[in-house]
Amino acid sequence: MRNERIGDYLVSQGLITEEQLQKVLAAQKESNGTKKFGDIVVELGFMNEVNFTKALAGKLRVQYVDLDNIEINTEAVQKVPEALARKHTVIAIAVMGKRLTVATNDPVNFIVLEDIKVSTGMDTIPVLATTTAINKAIGRCYSMQNVGDVLDSVSQMAGDLGGSIEDDESKDRVESAPIVKLATTIVENSYRADATDIHIEPFDKYTRIRIRVNGDLVELMNISSAVHSALTTRLKLISGMNIAEKRIPQDGRFTQVVDGTTLDVRVSSLPMVCGEKIVIRILSTGQIALRKITDLGMSDYNYQLFESMLRVPQGVILVTGPTGSGKTTTLYAALGEIAKPNVNVVTVEDPVEKNIDGINQCQVNQKAGMTFAAALRSILRQDPDVVMVGEMRDSETADIGIRAAITGHLVLSTLHTNDAASTVVRLVDMGVAPYMVATSLIGVIAQRLVKVLCPDCKKPRMSTPDEDELMGIDHPIQIYEAVGCPSCNNTGYKGRTAIHEIIHCSANVRNIIAANGSKEEIEAAAKANGTKLLRDNVSELVQAGMTSMQELVRTTYTV
C-alpha cells in the first residue's frame, strides 16, 4: 500500500479516471521528468491543487494544513532564514520546545528536512500544504518584517535630499535601492492582501496609498510627500510611460513576479494639484487557473439555466453589470466550457486579461484603428464558431455582433446595464432593430458581487419589518450582521460571491421584444418563466446567513 504510485491511488479513490491517468503520464514523459505528477494533474484541470494535496496527504498519512486559514507563529517563521524557505518552498508554522512544524509541498524529501534541521538545530515535523499557499505565506510572513525597513530607508533618503527630489536628478534617484524596493513592496503587499487596485494619492503634506479589497478602499500606508515624485517616476519608468511629461494623463503596463505568480499590472497616471495620482490595476495572468462555470457561485437553478444557454449553437449571450462585477470572469468560464479542439473560438478584448490556451485572442488598439467594430468585421472572415466581444460599446459593434449571431455564430459579450431586462431595451436604443434582437438573443445574465460575512465574527439578530419587506418575506427571521475581527482585518467580511439574474429568451419574451415592449413587460414575462431577480438572489443569501442587509441594500437598492 505504501509503495502504490500516487496515480494509481487517485484512480482507486475515484478522484481521476484511468484515461486521465494515462494522459498525465504521457505529459510527464514529454516533459522529461521536469514536471511533477501533481503539477500536471492540476495543469490539465483534472483536479484542483487543494484536492490533489489533500489526496496526497491521505496517501502519505501526513497532516494537511490550509495556510490561508491558520495562525502562523511569527517566532517559528523567524527560525528558518527567508532564502532557505524560498529555495525549498517551506515555511515554519509552529514551534514547541525543540520541535519545529514545517509546511512543505514535498514531505518525503528528507534532504530538505535535514537542511532545515542543520540550519535551526531543531527536530522538524513536516505537514503538507499547497505550493501556492506556501509561496503566499512566505511572502506575507517575511515581507511584513521588511516593510518597516523599506519605509525607514525611504524616509532617510528624503531627509538626505533636504525634503524633495529635483527633476534633473530624479532619474538617478529613482534607480536607488529604497525607491525600487518601495515600488516592489507596494505591489507585493497589495497582491497578498487580495487587492484589485492600488491608489497612490498625493497631498500637500503626505502621500496616501490605499488598496481596494473586496470592493472597498483600505489604507495601506502613508509616505512622505518628498518621495512622491521619485515613486511616480519609478512606476512610470517600469510601465513604459514618458517620465518627462507630467501635464497629461498616461497609461502603461508592466509585469512583476510575486510569490511565484506573474502579475500583469496596468498603470494609469493623472495630474493632480499636488502631483500625479497613480492608479494600478493588478491582473493575475493565465498562470492562475480559469474558473469553471461550477465555481461562479450560481444557485442550482441559475446554473442549469446558464448551462442550457451555452448549449445553443448560435445566438447572442450577454453578461451585464457595473465595472468590477465579475463579467469577464463569467465570460472566461463560459469560454472554458465551450472551447473544444473542434471549435474555433476568437475573442476581441480591451485589454486581454487572461491568456487562455487554445483560444485566439485579439487585443483592441484604438490608436492603430483596431477598434471593436473593425476587429469584429475581420474576425467574421476568420471562420469562427464562437466569437467573444469584450464589450458592446457602440451601435456599430452591437449591430455587427447581432448580425454575426443571425448568420450562425455564437456571440458572447458584455454591456453596462443595471439589470437583465434593461439590457434588451439598451440594445434597441443603440439602434438594433427589435425583431433582430428578438431572433438572435439567447439570454442575458446580470450579475453583482456581494461580500461574504466572516464566519468567525458574524453576529445574529432578528430582522426588522422594513428589512422583511426588502427581502420579500412576511415574518421576522434570524439574520447576521458584520462585526470585524483579526481574521477578516476588522472588516466583518471575508471574500465575495456573485449573485445572478438570468433571463432566458423564451417564446413569450421574444414576442414582447419584437413588439418593442418596455423593461417592465420583459421583466414580468421573465418572472412568470421562473427568473429570479438580483434582489431575490441576494435576499436568499441574507436568509442563509452568508451576507448582510447592508450588502443587499448596497447592491440592489432602487428608488
Protein Blocks (a to p, Z undefined) as FASTA:
>chain_A
ZZpcfklmmmmnopacfklmmmmmmmmmmnnomacfklmmmmnopacfklmmmmmmmmno
pacddfklcccdfklmmmpcfklmmmnopadfbdehjaccdddfblklmklmmmmmmmno
pacddddddfklmmmmmmmmmmmmmmmmmmmmmmmmmmmnnopacfklmmmmmmpmklmm
mmmmmmmmmmmnopabdcddddfkbccddddeehiacdfbdcdfklmmmmmmmmmmmnop
afkbmkbccdddddddeehiacdddddddddfkbccddddddddfklccddfklnopafk
lmmmmmmmmmpmbdcdddeddehilmmmmmmmmmmmmmcfkbccdddddddfbdcehiac
ddddfknopafklmmmmmmmnopabdcdfbafbfklmmmmmmmmmnopacddddddfblk
lmmmmmmmnopafklmmmmmnbdcdddddddddfklpccddddfklmmmnopabdcdddd
dfbdfkloonopgcjddddddddddfklmmmmmnopafklmmmmmmmnopacfklmmmmm
mmnopacfklmmmmmgcZZ
